[in-house]
Amino acid sequence: MKTVKQVFFLALSSLVLLGCANKQEVQIKPYISAYNQESVAIDINVIKINDKRKSKSVAFINNDGKTIKEFKSTTNLEFWFADALKKDFSTSGIKNSTDAKTSLEINIIALDAKFTNKTATKVNLYGNVEIELVFKNGLNTQTKTIKSSFKKWKISMSDAADFESVLYESLSDSVINSIKAIIKTI
């Protein structure tokens, strides 16, 4: 009977400790297609998606001007963005074809969110996404930059999970803006 109580106590203690543990990596959920504009018939050849961010950290908590916590993402942004484009290509009428006259290379330049421990301000959460679209048609090259930023107020943010929804929203906005830019450019 004593060992049953010890096993029960150990299991209960482990459950409590796991429940209190802070999440240390941001996991961005898979994209849900959000493009709801008019469909067009366009062919493009998406050559590659590159993650060219200088830092692989995506979320920061600052206090008194110093970073006290920094979080990386477990999500491969190249695959995430490719999957998102595939989903919105189908609803927008864009066809990814190797026979297309125009090719597209996509560069993920920036993705970050910063929370500052300031409760007396109207804004304490800042974010930024920057995507570069490089179109090539024969000898002509055209580059478009998609920038999205946000400013919000949150009561508090203490771990990586607190950043997941705002980073997802920012990336989703950049996907929709990329689709619109592709349609306008071709």
Helices and strands as residue ranges (DSSP letters): H 2-20, E 25-26, E 42-51, E 57-63, E 66-73, H 77-92, E 94-96, E 103-116, E 125-137, E 140-152, G 160-163, H 164-185
